[in-house]
């Protein structure tokens, strides 16, 4: 039942406090929804890592099952699945995203 | 490509019968929608779970034939 790609996905998630699975790269997003989440993360001045799912079809398919979430982008903070584009946008607008990040001990200063 | 808004609404209604649903076809192409779903089922559960309930109602169409559905969910006031 356990998909072998899950371990690889988990390794990515564990490799950074803020991890974004996206289409394209932060410099060249290849989907409007991924681009929006990148923009929000840049606005919050939070350092993050990303995985380009377009480069790895197994991760692209596997992550949907891993998180029980049908779409990409997907944002993880300290190993916890936070949501996709709509949720991240809503949380950013309400200030919840910023408080979540500081609650988790991820400070903007680390970006410097 | 895509599916009509009425079909999306019917699928959500089928698993969340009390839901108040508003769907907007953003581009007029049956492929880019924004939906607001209000249901008692969402009370007290995190947003990720709320959206997962809606995705479950859509039975795998989200991310497949339904490319873009911007979702806003909440419990009734």
N, CA and C atoms of all chains as a GROMACS GRO file, in nm:
protein
  567
    1UNK      N    1   0.085  -0.120   0.000
    1UNK     CA    2   0.000   0.000   0.000
    1UNK      C    3   0.088   0.125   0.000
    2UNK      N    4   0.196   0.122   0.082
    2UNK     CA    5   0.284   0.238   0.090
    2UNK      C    6   0.361   0.257  -0.040
    3UNK      N    7   0.341   0.371  -0.098
    3UNK     CA    8   0.409   0.407  -0.222
    3UNK      C    9   0.557   0.434  -0.194
    4UNK      N   10   0.650   0.372  -0.270
    4UNK     CA   11   0.793   0.392  -0.243
    4UNK      C   12   0.838   0.538  -0.256
    5UNK      N   13   0.763   0.617  -0.329
    5UNK     CA   14   0.804   0.757  -0.347
    5UNK      C   15   0.775   0.840  -0.221
    6UNK      N   16   0.691   0.785  -0.131
    6UNK     CA   17   0.657   0.858  -0.008
    6UNK      C   18   0.782   0.890   0.075
    7UNK      N   19   0.877   0.795   0.081
    7UNK     CA   20   0.998   0.816   0.161
    7UNK      C   21   1.078   0.932   0.103
    8UNK      N   22   1.082   0.937  -0.028
    8UNK     CA   23   1.155   1.046  -0.094
    8UNK      C   24   1.087   1.181  -0.067
    9UNK      N   25   0.954   1.180  -0.073
    9UNK     CA   26   0.879   1.303  -0.044
    9UNK      C   27   0.906   1.347   0.099
   10UNK      N   28   0.903   1.251   0.192
   10UNK     CA   29   0.925   1.284   0.333
   10UNK      C   30   1.066   1.343   0.354
   11UNK      N   31   1.165   1.288   0.281
   11UNK     CA   32   1.301   1.342   0.292
   11UNK      C   33   1.306   1.488   0.248
   12UNK      N   34   1.235   1.518   0.140
   12UNK     CA   35   1.228   1.658   0.096
   12UNK      C   36   1.164   1.745   0.203
   13UNK      N   37   1.053   1.697   0.258
   13UNK     CA   38   0.980   1.776   0.356
   13UNK      C   39   1.068   1.802   0.479
   14UNK      N   40   1.146   1.702   0.517
   14UNK     CA   41   1.231   1.715   0.635
   14UNK      C   42   1.356   1.799   0.609
   15UNK      N   43   1.383   1.830   0.482
   15UNK     CA   44   1.509   1.895   0.450
   15UNK      C   45   1.506   2.047   0.471
   16UNK      N   46   1.388   2.102   0.495
   16UNK     CA   47   1.380   2.247   0.518
   16UNK      C   48   1.258   2.278   0.603
   17UNK      N   49   1.267   2.383   0.688
   17UNK     CA   50   1.150   2.420   0.770
   17UNK      C   51   1.030   2.459   0.684
   18UNK      N   52   1.057   2.525   0.572
   18UNK     CA   53   0.948   2.563   0.482
   18UNK      C   54   0.978   2.503   0.345
   19UNK      N   55   0.891   2.412   0.302
   19UNK     CA   56   0.914   2.341   0.177
   19UNK      C   57   0.792   2.356   0.087
   20UNK      N   58   0.816   2.398  -0.035
   20UNK     CA   59   0.708   2.416  -0.131
   20UNK      C   60   0.724   2.319  -0.248
   21UNK      N   61   0.624   2.237  -0.269
   21UNK     CA   62   0.618   2.155  -0.390
   21UNK      C   63   0.543   2.237  -0.493
   22UNK      N   64   0.608   2.262  -0.605
   22UNK     CA   65   0.549   2.354  -0.703
   22UNK      C   66   0.578   2.310  -0.846
   23UNK      N   67   0.512   2.380  -0.940
   23UNK     CA   68   0.540   2.358  -1.081
   23UNK      C   69   0.635   2.468  -1.125
   24UNK      N   70   0.757   2.429  -1.165
   24UNK     CA   71   0.858   2.526  -1.201
   24UNK      C   72   0.945   2.557  -1.081
   25UNK      N   73   1.015   2.669  -1.090
   25UNK     CA   74   1.105   2.710  -0.981
   25UNK      C   75   1.060   2.847  -0.931
   26UNK      N   76   1.106   2.887  -0.811
   26UNK     CA   77   1.069   3.020  -0.762
   26UNK      C   78   1.104   3.129  -0.863
   27UNK      N   79   1.215   3.112  -0.934
   27UNK     CA   80   1.254   3.210  -1.034
   27UNK      C   81   1.164   3.203  -1.158
   28UNK      N   82   1.131   3.080  -1.198
   28UNK     CA   83   1.046   3.061  -1.317
   28UNK      C   84   0.930   2.968  -1.288
   29UNK      N   85   0.830   3.016  -1.215
   29UNK     CA   86   0.713   2.932  -1.189
   29UNK      C   87   0.642   2.903  -1.320
   30UNK      N   88   0.588   2.781  -1.332
   30UNK     CA   89   0.522   2.745  -1.457
   30UNK      C   90   0.374   2.725  -1.441
   31UNK      N   91   0.318   2.786  -1.339
   31UNK     CA   92   0.175   2.778  -1.316
   31UNK      C   93   0.139   2.896  -1.228
   32UNK      N   94   0.026   2.958  -1.257
   32UNK     CA   95  -0.014   3.078  -1.184
   32UNK      C   96  -0.032   3.055  -1.034
   33UNK      N   97  -0.079   2.936  -0.998
   33UNK     CA   98  -0.104   2.907  -0.857
   33UNK      C   99   0.029   2.892  -0.782
   34UNK      N  100   0.125   2.824  -0.844
   34UNK     CA  101   0.258   2.812  -0.783
   34UNK      C  102   0.322   2.951  -0.772
   35UNK      N  103   0.306   3.031  -0.876
   35UNK     CA  104   0.365   3.165  -0.876
   35UNK      C  105   0.311   3.249  -0.761
   36UNK      N  106   0.180   3.231  -0.733
   36UNK     CA  107   0.120   3.313  -0.627
   36UNK      C  108   0.177   3.276  -0.490
   37UNK      N  109   0.194   3.147  -0.466
   37UNK     CA  110   0.247   3.105  -0.336
   37UNK      C  111   0.393   3.151  -0.320
   38UNK      N  112   0.470   3.142  -0.427
   38UNK     CA  113   0.608   3.191  -0.424
   38UNK      C  114   0.610   3.340  -0.386
   39UNK      N  115   0.520   3.414  -0.450
   39UNK     CA  116   0.514   3.558  -0.424
   39UNK      C  117   0.483   3.587  -0.278
   40UNK      N  118   0.389   3.511  -0.223
   40UNK     CA  119   0.351   3.530  -0.083
   40UNK      C  120   0.470   3.498   0.009
   41UNK      N  121   0.538   3.387  -0.019
   41UNK     CA  122   0.652   3.350   0.065
   41UNK      C  123   0.762   3.456   0.056
   42UNK      N  124   0.783   3.509  -0.062
   42UNK     CA  125   0.885   3.614  -0.077
   42UNK      C  126   0.844   3.738   0.001
   43UNK      N  127   0.714   3.769  -0.001
   43UNK     CA  128   0.663   3.884   0.073
   43UNK      C  129   0.684   3.870   0.223
   44UNK      N  130   0.673   3.748   0.272
   44UNK     CA  131   0.690   3.728   0.416
   44UNK      C  132   0.838   3.722   0.454
   45UNK      N  133   0.926   3.727   0.353
   45UNK     CA  134   1.070   3.724   0.380
   45UNK      C  135   1.116   3.597   0.447
   46UNK      N  136   1.046   3.490   0.420
   46UNK     CA  137   1.078   3.362   0.481
   46UNK      C  138   1.162   3.280   0.383
   47UNK      N  139   1.275   3.228   0.430
   47UNK     CA  140   1.352   3.141   0.341
   47UNK      C  141   1.277   3.009   0.321
   48UNK      N  142   1.276   2.961   0.199
   48UNK     CA  143   1.208   2.833   0.174
   48UNK      C  144   1.282   2.756   0.066
   49UNK      N  145   1.261   2.626   0.067
   49UNK     CA  146   1.313   2.543  -0.040
   49UNK      C  147   1.196   2.496  -0.125
   50UNK      N  148   1.224   2.453  -0.247
   50UNK     CA  149   1.115   2.406  -0.331
   50UNK      C  150   1.157   2.284  -0.410
   51UNK      N  151   1.056   2.208  -0.449
   51UNK     CA  152   1.077   2.093  -0.537
   51UNK      C  153   0.994   2.120  -0.661
   52UNK      N  154   1.056   2.108  -0.777
   52UNK     CA  155   0.984   2.125  -0.903
   52UNK      C  156   0.924   1.990  -0.944
   53UNK      N  157   0.794   1.976  -0.926
   53UNK     CA  158   0.732   1.846  -0.954
   53UNK      C  159   0.730   1.814  -1.103
   54UNK      N  160   0.746   1.917  -1.187
   54UNK     CA  161   0.746   1.892  -1.332
   54UNK      C  162   0.870   1.812  -1.374
   55UNK      N  163   0.973   1.816  -1.286
   55UNK     CA  164   1.095   1.741  -1.318
   55UNK      C  165   1.088   1.597  -1.270
   56UNK      N  166   0.987   1.564  -1.193
   56UNK     CA  167   0.980   1.430  -1.136
   56UNK      C  168   0.834   1.381  -1.131
   57UNK      N  169   0.793   1.310  -1.237
   57UNK     CA  170   0.654   1.266  -1.247
   57UNK      C  171   0.610   1.180  -1.128
   58UNK      N  172   0.705   1.105  -1.068
   58UNK     CA  173   0.667   1.020  -0.956
   58UNK      C  174   0.629   1.102  -0.834
   59UNK      N  175   0.707   1.207  -0.811
   59UNK     CA  176   0.673   1.297  -0.700
   59UNK      C  177   0.544   1.371  -0.732
   60UNK      N  178   0.531   1.412  -0.856
   60UNK     CA  179   0.412   1.487  -0.898
   60UNK      C  180   0.284   1.408  -0.869
   61UNK      N  181   0.286   1.281  -0.899
   61UNK     CA  182   0.169   1.197  -0.872
   61UNK      C  183   0.163   1.156  -0.725
   62UNK      N  184   0.282   1.119  -0.672
   62UNK     CA  185   0.288   1.065  -0.536
   62UNK      C  186   0.245   1.163  -0.430
   63UNK      N  187   0.278   1.289  -0.448
   63UNK     CA  188   0.250   1.388  -0.343
   63UNK      C  189   0.100   1.407  -0.323
   64UNK      N  190   0.024   1.384  -0.432
   64UNK     CA  191  -0.122   1.401  -0.422
   64UNK      C  192  -0.182   1.295  -0.330
   65UNK      N  193  -0.126   1.176  -0.340
   65UNK     CA  194  -0.171   1.068  -0.255
   65UNK      C  195  -0.115   1.084  -0.113
   66UNK      N  196   0.011   1.127  -0.107
   66UNK     CA  197   0.080   1.147   0.021
   66UNK      C  198   0.000   1.238   0.113
   67UNK      N  199  -0.050   1.347   0.058
   67UNK     CA  200  -0.116   1.448   0.140
   67UNK      C  201  -0.268   1.441   0.128
   68UNK      N  202  -0.318   1.348   0.044
   68UNK     CA  203  -0.461   1.345   0.015
   68UNK      C  204  -0.508   1.483  -0.032
   69UNK      N  205  -0.433   1.536  -0.126
   69UNK     CA  206  -0.460   1.671  -0.178
   69UNK      C  207  -0.438   1.666  -0.329
   70UNK      N  208  -0.539   1.706  -0.409
   70UNK     CA  209  -0.532   1.674  -0.552
   70UNK      C  210  -0.451   1.770  -0.637
   71UNK      N  211  -0.405   1.880  -0.578
   71UNK     CA  212  -0.343   1.982  -0.664
   71UNK      C  213  -0.207   2.025  -0.613
   72UNK      N  214  -0.134   2.092  -0.699
   72UNK     CA  215  -0.004   2.152  -0.669
   72UNK      C  216  -0.018   2.300  -0.699
   73UNK      N  217   0.037   2.388  -0.623
   73UNK     CA  218   0.137   2.376  -0.516
   73UNK      C  219   0.086   2.319  -0.383
   74UNK      N  220   0.181   2.271  -0.304
   74UNK     CA  221   0.154   2.226  -0.168
   74UNK      C  222   0.265   2.280  -0.076
   75UNK      N  223   0.222   2.344   0.031
   75UNK     CA  224   0.318   2.404   0.124
   75UNK      C  225   0.326   2.324   0.254
   76UNK      N  226   0.449   2.297   0.297
   76UNK     CA  227   0.473   2.229   0.424
   76UNK      C  228   0.558   2.317   0.513
   77UNK      N  229   0.517   2.329   0.639
   77UNK     CA  230   0.596   2.403   0.737
   77UNK      C  231   0.631   2.310   0.851
   78UNK      N  232   0.759   2.293   0.876
   78UNK     CA  233   0.809   2.201   0.978
   78UNK      C  234   0.739   2.065   0.969
   79UNK      N  235   0.728   2.016   0.849
   79UNK     CA  236   0.673   1.883   0.830
   79UNK      C  237   0.522   1.876   0.822
   80UNK      N  238   0.454   1.987   0.852
   80UNK     CA  239   0.307   1.984   0.852
   80UNK      C  240   0.253   2.039   0.721
   81UNK      N  241   0.156   1.969   0.662
   81UNK     CA  242   0.094   2.017   0.539
   81UNK      C  243   0.002   2.135   0.571
   82UNK      N  244   0.030   2.248   0.512
   82UNK     CA  245  -0.047   2.370   0.541
   82UNK      C  246  -0.161   2.388   0.444
   83UNK      N  247  -0.138   2.362   0.315
   83UNK     CA  248  -0.245   2.376   0.218
   83UNK      C  249  -0.191   2.411   0.082
   84UNK      N  250  -0.285   2.440  -0.008
   84UNK     CA  251  -0.249   2.481  -0.143
   84UNK      C  252  -0.265   2.631  -0.158
   85UNK      N  253  -0.277   2.673  -0.282
   85UNK     CA  254  -0.278   2.816  -0.312
   85UNK      C  255  -0.390   2.894  -0.240
   86UNK      N  256  -0.512   2.840  -0.241
   86UNK     CA  257  -0.625   2.913  -0.180
   86UNK      C  258  -0.603   2.933  -0.032
   87UNK      N  259  -0.562   2.826   0.036
   87UNK     CA  260  -0.547   2.833   0.182
   87UNK      C  261  -0.431   2.925   0.219
   88UNK      N  262  -0.320   2.912   0.146
   88UNK     CA  263  -0.205   2.997   0.175
   88UNK      C  264  -0.241   3.145   0.153
   89UNK      N  265  -0.314   3.172   0.044
   89UNK     CA  266  -0.355   3.310   0.016
   89UNK      C  267  -0.445   3.363   0.127
   90UNK      N  268  -0.544   3.282   0.166
   90UNK     CA  269  -0.638   3.324   0.270
   90UNK      C  270  -0.564   3.348   0.402
   91UNK      N  271  -0.470   3.258   0.434
   91UNK     CA  272  -0.395   3.271   0.560
   91UNK      C  273  -0.302   3.391   0.558
   92UNK      N  274  -0.248   3.421   0.441
   92UNK     CA  275  -0.160   3.537   0.429
   92UNK      C  276  -0.241   3.665   0.448
   93UNK      N  277  -0.358   3.670   0.384
   93UNK     CA  278  -0.440   3.791   0.392
   93UNK      C  279  -0.491   3.816   0.533
   94UNK      N  280  -0.517   3.708   0.608
   94UNK     CA  281  -0.569   3.726   0.744
   94UNK      C  282  -0.457   3.740   0.847
   95UNK      N  283  -0.333   3.722   0.804
   95UNK     CA  284  -0.221   3.732   0.897
   95UNK      C  285  -0.189   3.600   0.967
   96UNK      N  286  -0.274   3.497   0.941
   96UNK     CA  287  -0.255   3.366   1.006
   96UNK      C  288  -0.124   3.300   0.966
   97UNK      N  289  -0.086   3.319   0.840
   97UNK     CA  290   0.036   3.254   0.791
   97UNK      C  291   0.157   3.308   0.866
   98UNK      N  292   0.160   3.442   0.881
   98UNK     CA  293   0.271   3.504   0.951
   98UNK      C  294   0.277   3.455   1.096
   99UNK      N  295   0.160   3.443   1.164
   99UNK     CA  296   0.165   3.397   1.303
   99UNK      C  297   0.204   3.250   1.311
  100UNK      N  298   0.156   3.171   1.215
  100UNK     CA  299   0.194   3.029   1.214
  100UNK      C  300   0.346   3.015   1.202
  101UNK      N  301   0.405   3.094   1.112
  101UNK     CA  302   0.549   3.086   1.091
  101UNK      C  303   0.625   3.128   1.217
  102UNK      N  304   0.579   3.233   1.283
  102UNK     CA  305   0.654   3.274   1.402
  102UNK      C  306   0.627   3.178   1.518
  103UNK      N  307   0.504   3.122   1.526
  103UNK     CA  308   0.476   3.019   1.628
  103UNK      C  309   0.568   2.898   1.611
  104UNK      N  310   0.599   2.869   1.487
  104UNK     CA  311   0.684   2.752   1.460
  104UNK      C  312   0.831   2.788   1.471
  105UNK      N  313   0.858   2.911   1.512
  105UNK     CA  314   0.996   2.952   1.535
  105UNK      C  315   1.072   2.984   1.408
  106UNK      N  316   0.998   3.016   1.301
  106UNK     CA  317   1.066   3.052   1.177
  106UNK      C  318   1.060   3.204   1.167
  107UNK      N  319   1.173   3.269   1.186
  107UNK     CA  320   1.171   3.414   1.188
  107UNK      C  321   1.217   3.469   1.055
  108UNK      N  322   1.168   3.588   1.028
  108UNK     CA  323   1.203   3.652   0.901
  108UNK      C  324   1.351   3.687   0.897
  109UNK      N  325   1.410   3.707   1.016
  109UNK     CA  326   1.552   3.746   1.021
  109UNK      C  327   1.642   3.641   0.959
  110UNK      N  328   1.596   3.517   0.966
  110UNK     CA  329   1.677   3.408   0.910
  110UNK      C  330   1.700   3.426   0.760
  111UNK      N  331   1.616   3.510   0.700
  111UNK     CA  332   1.628   3.530   0.556
  111UNK      C  333   1.754   3.609   0.521
  112UNK      N  334   1.800   3.689   0.617
  112UNK     CA  335   1.913   3.778   0.590
  112UNK      C  336   2.043   3.700   0.568
  113UNK      N  337  -1.304   1.959  -2.251
  113UNK     CA  338  -1.240   2.000  -2.125
  113UNK      C  339  -1.341   2.055  -2.027
  114UNK      N  340  -1.313   2.029  -1.901
  114UNK     CA  341  -1.390   2.092  -1.795
  114UNK      C  342  -1.524   2.026  -1.769
  115UNK      N  343  -1.597   2.086  -1.680
  115UNK     CA  344  -1.729   2.035  -1.647
  115UNK      C  345  -1.816   2.153  -1.606
  116UNK      N  346  -1.946   2.144  -1.633
  116UNK     CA  347  -2.032   2.257  -1.601
  116UNK      C  348  -2.047   2.279  -1.451
  117UNK      N  349  -2.069   2.403  -1.414
  117UNK     CA  350  -2.083   2.440  -1.272
  117UNK      C  351  -2.193   2.359  -1.204
  118UNK      N  352  -2.301   2.330  -1.280
  118UNK     CA  353  -2.414   2.258  -1.220
  118UNK      C  354  -2.372   2.120  -1.175
  119UNK      N  355  -2.279   2.060  -1.248
  119UNK     CA  356  -2.232   1.926  -1.213
  119UNK      C  357  -2.146   1.931  -1.086
  120UNK      N  358  -2.062   2.034  -1.076
  120UNK     CA  359  -1.980   2.051  -0.956
  120UNK      C  360  -2.071   2.067  -0.835
  121UNK      N  361  -2.172   2.152  -0.852
  121UNK     CA  362  -2.264   2.178  -0.741
  121UNK      C  363  -2.337   2.050  -0.700
  122UNK      N  364  -2.381   1.973  -0.797
  122UNK     CA  365  -2.454   1.849  -0.767
  122UNK      C  366  -2.366   1.750  -0.690
  123UNK      N  367  -2.239   1.741  -0.729
  123UNK     CA  368  -2.149   1.648  -0.661
  123UNK      C  369  -2.125   1.690  -0.516
  124UNK      N  370  -2.106   1.820  -0.496
  124UNK     CA  371  -2.082   1.868  -0.359
  124UNK      C  372  -2.208   1.846  -0.274
  125UNK      N  373  -2.325   1.879  -0.332
  125UNK     CA  374  -2.453   1.860  -0.262
  125UNK      C  375  -2.474   1.714  -0.221
  126UNK      N  376  -2.430   1.624  -0.308
  126UNK     CA  377  -2.452   1.482  -0.282
  126UNK      C  378  -2.381   1.437  -0.154
  127UNK      N  379  -2.262   1.494  -0.126
  127UNK     CA  380  -2.199   1.451   0.000
  127UNK      C  381  -2.214   1.552   0.113
  128UNK      N  382  -2.247   1.675   0.081
  128UNK     CA  383  -2.272   1.775   0.186
  128UNK      C  384  -2.410   1.836   0.160
  129UNK      N  385  -2.516   1.764   0.198
  129UNK     CA  386  -2.652   1.805   0.159
  129UNK      C  387  -2.692   1.943   0.210
  130UNK      N  388  -2.634   1.988   0.324
  130UNK     CA  389  -2.676   2.118   0.378
  130UNK      C  390  -2.599   2.234   0.315
  131UNK      N  391  -2.506   2.204   0.226
  131UNK     CA  392  -2.415   2.308   0.178
  131UNK      C  393  -2.484   2.419   0.101
  132UNK      N  394  -2.442   2.541   0.132
  132UNK     CA  395  -2.480   2.655   0.048
  132UNK      C  396  -2.362   2.679  -0.044
  133UNK      N  397  -2.390   2.670  -0.174
  133UNK     CA  398  -2.280   2.671  -0.270
  133UNK      C  399  -2.296   2.786  -0.370
  134UNK      N  400  -2.189   2.860  -0.388
  134UNK     CA  401  -2.187   2.962  -0.492
  134UNK      C  402  -2.070   2.929  -0.584
  135UNK      N  403  -2.099   2.917  -0.713
  135UNK     CA  404  -1.991   2.886  -0.806
  135UNK      C  405  -1.986   2.990  -0.916
  136UNK      N  406  -1.866   3.037  -0.940
  136UNK     CA  407  -1.848   3.137  -1.046
  136UNK      C  408  -1.755   3.077  -1.151
  137UNK      N  409  -1.796   3.084  -1.275
  137UNK     CA  410  -1.712   3.037  -1.385
  137UNK      C  411  -1.622   3.154  -1.426
  138UNK      N  412  -1.497   3.150  -1.383
  138UNK     CA  413  -1.410   3.268  -1.391
  138UNK      C  414  -1.376   3.309  -1.533
  139UNK      N  415  -1.359   3.211  -1.620
  139UNK     CA  416  -1.314   3.243  -1.755
  139UNK      C  417  -1.420   3.210  -1.861
  140UNK      N  418  -1.536   3.158  -1.817
  140UNK     CA  419  -1.640   3.121  -1.912
  140UNK      C  420  -1.603   2.999  -1.995
  141UNK      N  421  -1.509   2.917  -1.943
  141UNK     CA  422  -1.461   2.803  -2.023
  141UNK      C  423  -1.492   2.669  -1.957
  142UNK      N  424  -1.577   2.669  -1.852
  142UNK     CA  425  -1.608   2.546  -1.780
  142UNK      C  426  -1.484   2.479  -1.721
  143UNK      N  427  -1.381   2.556  -1.695
  143UNK     CA  428  -1.256   2.496  -1.651
  143UNK      C  429  -1.189   2.572  -1.537
  144UNK      N  430  -1.226   2.696  -1.517
  144UNK     CA  431  -1.166   2.776  -1.409
  144UNK      C  432  -1.279   2.833  -1.324
  145UNK      N  433  -1.295   2.774  -1.206
  145UNK     CA  434  -1.408   2.813  -1.122
  145UNK      C  435  -1.360   2.866  -0.987
  146UNK      N  436  -1.446   2.947  -0.927
  146UNK     CA  437  -1.426   2.982  -0.787
  146UNK      C  438  -1.553   2.941  -0.714
  147UNK      N  439  -1.539   2.866  -0.607
  147UNK     CA  440  -1.656   2.820  -0.533
  147UNK      C  441  -1.647   2.858  -0.387
  148UNK      N  442  -1.761   2.898  -0.334
  148UNK     CA  443  -1.773   2.919  -0.191
  148UNK      C  444  -1.869   2.814  -0.139
  149UNK      N  445  -1.826   2.741  -0.038
  149UNK     CA  446  -1.909   2.633   0.016
  149UNK      C  447  -1.924   2.656   0.166
  150UNK      N  448  -2.049   2.664   0.210
  150UNK     CA  449  -2.075   2.683   0.353
  150UNK      C  450  -2.152   2.562   0.403
  151UNK      N  451  -2.097   2.494   0.504
  151UNK     CA  452  -2.164   2.374   0.554
  151UNK      C  453  -2.132   2.353   0.701
  152UNK      N  454  -2.230   2.296   0.773
  152UNK     CA  455  -2.209   2.261   0.914
  152UNK      C  456  -2.094   2.161   0.928
  153UNK      N  457  -2.072   2.081   0.825
  153UNK     CA  458  -1.968   1.978   0.830
  153UNK      C  459  -1.830   2.038   0.854
  154UNK      N  460  -1.816   2.169   0.825
  154UNK     CA  461  -1.685   2.233   0.835
  154UNK      C  462  -1.657   2.288   0.975
  155UNK      N  463  -1.761   2.288   1.060
  155UNK     CA  464  -1.743   2.355   1.189
  155UNK      C  465  -1.634   2.285   1.273
  156UNK      N  466  -1.540   2.366   1.318
  156UNK     CA  467  -1.440   2.316   1.412
  156UNK      C  468  -1.329   2.232   1.350
  157UNK      N  469  -1.326   2.220   1.220
  157UNK     CA  470  -1.215   2.143   1.161
  157UNK      C  471  -1.126   2.236   1.079
  158UNK      N  472  -0.997   2.203   1.071
  158UNK     CA  473  -0.904   2.292   1.000
  158UNK      C  474  -0.938   2.305   0.852
  159UNK      N  475  -0.892   2.413   0.793
  159UNK     CA  476  -0.922   2.443   0.652
  159UNK      C  477  -0.880   2.331   0.558
  160UNK      N  478  -0.764   2.273   0.586
  160UNK     CA  479  -0.718   2.165   0.499
  160UNK      C  480  -0.822   2.052   0.496
  161UNK      N  481  -0.876   2.016   0.613
  161UNK     CA  482  -0.979   1.911   0.621
  161UNK      C  483  -1.106   1.954   0.547
  162UNK      N  484  -1.143   2.082   0.562
  162UNK     CA  485  -1.264   2.132   0.494
  162UNK      C  486  -1.250   2.116   0.343
  163UNK      N  487  -1.134   2.157   0.292
  163UNK     CA  488  -1.114   2.145   0.147
  163UNK      C  489  -1.108   1.998   0.104
  164UNK      N  490  -1.048   1.915   0.190
  164UNK     CA  491  -1.042   1.772   0.158
  164UNK      C  492  -1.182   1.712   0.146
  165UNK      N  493  -1.274   1.759   0.229
  165UNK     CA  494  -1.413   1.710   0.220
  165UNK      C  495  -1.474   1.745   0.084
  166UNK      N  496  -1.446   1.867   0.040
  166UNK     CA  497  -1.499   1.909  -0.091
  166UNK      C  498  -1.432   1.829  -0.203
  167UNK      N  499  -1.301   1.812  -0.193
  167UNK     CA  500  -1.231   1.734  -0.296
  167UNK      C  501  -1.283   1.590  -0.300
  168UNK      N  502  -1.309   1.535  -0.181
  168UNK     CA  503  -1.363   1.399  -0.175
  168UNK      C  504  -1.498   1.393  -0.245
  169UNK      N  505  -1.579   1.497  -0.224
  169UNK     CA  506  -1.711   1.502  -0.289
  169UNK      C  507  -1.696   1.504  -0.441
  170UNK      N  508  -1.589   1.562  -0.488
  170UNK     CA  509  -1.568   1.573  -0.633
  170UNK      C  510  -1.510   1.445  -0.692
  171UNK      N  511  -1.488   1.346  -0.606
  171UNK     CA  512  -1.452   1.211  -0.650
  171UNK      C  513  -1.339   1.205  -0.752
  172UNK      N  514  -1.230   1.274  -0.721
  172UNK     CA  515  -1.112   1.262  -0.806
  172UNK      C  516  -1.111   1.351  -0.929
  173UNK      N  517  -1.220   1.426  -0.949
  173UNK     CA  518  -1.220   1.512  -1.069
  173UNK      C  519  -1.128   1.631  -1.054
  174UNK      N  520  -1.113   1.677  -0.928
  174UNK     CA  521  -1.024   1.791  -0.903
  174UNK      C  522  -0.882   1.751  -0.936
  175UNK      N  523  -0.815   1.836  -1.014
  175UNK     CA  524  -0.678   1.804  -1.053
  175UNK      C  525  -0.676   1.719  -1.179
  176UNK      N  526  -0.793   1.669  -1.218
  176UNK     CA  527  -0.804   1.594  -1.341
  176UNK      C  528  -0.882   1.676  -1.442
  177UNK      N  529  -1.008   1.634  -1.466
  177UNK     CA  530  -1.086   1.708  -1.565
  177UNK      C  531  -1.120   1.849  -1.517
  178UNK      N  532  -1.116   1.865  -1.385
  178UNK     CA  533  -1.141   1.998  -1.330
  178UNK      C  534  -1.006   2.058  -1.292
  179UNK      N  535  -0.959   2.151  -1.373
  179UNK     CA  536  -0.822   2.201  -1.355
  179UNK      C  537  -0.814   2.300  -1.239
  180UNK      N  538  -0.904   2.394  -1.238
  180UNK     CA  539  -0.889   2.502  -1.142
  180UNK      C  540  -1.020   2.532  -1.071
  181UNK      N  541  -1.021   2.505  -0.943
  181UNK     CA  542  -1.136   2.539  -0.860
  181UNK      C  543  -1.084   2.608  -0.735
  182UNK      N  544  -1.095   2.740  -0.736
  182UNK     CA  545  -1.053   2.814  -0.617
  182UNK      C  546  -1.161   2.794  -0.512
  183UNK      N  547  -1.122   2.754  -0.393
  183UNK     CA  548  -1.219   2.715  -0.292
  183UNK      C  549  -1.214   2.808  -0.172
  184UNK      N  550  -1.331   2.843  -0.124
  184UNK     CA  551  -1.342   2.908   0.006
  184UNK      C  552  -1.447   2.832   0.083
  185UNK      N  553  -1.411   2.786   0.202
  185UNK     CA  554  -1.505   2.707   0.280
  185UNK      C  555  -1.524   2.770   0.418
  186UNK      N  556  -1.643   2.751   0.473
  186UNK     CA  557  -1.665   2.796   0.610
  186UNK      C  558  -1.790   2.729   0.666
  187UNK      N  559  -1.804   2.737   0.797
  187UNK     CA  560  -1.926   2.690   0.862
  187UNK      C  561  -2.023   2.808   0.866
  188UNK      N  562  -2.155   2.780   0.871
  188UNK     CA  563  -2.252   2.891   0.878
  188UNK      C  564  -2.225   2.979   0.999
  189UNK      N  565  -2.249   3.109   0.985
  189UNK     CA  566  -2.228   3.206   1.096
  189UNK      C  567  -2.316   3.172   1.215
   0.00000   0.00000   0.00000
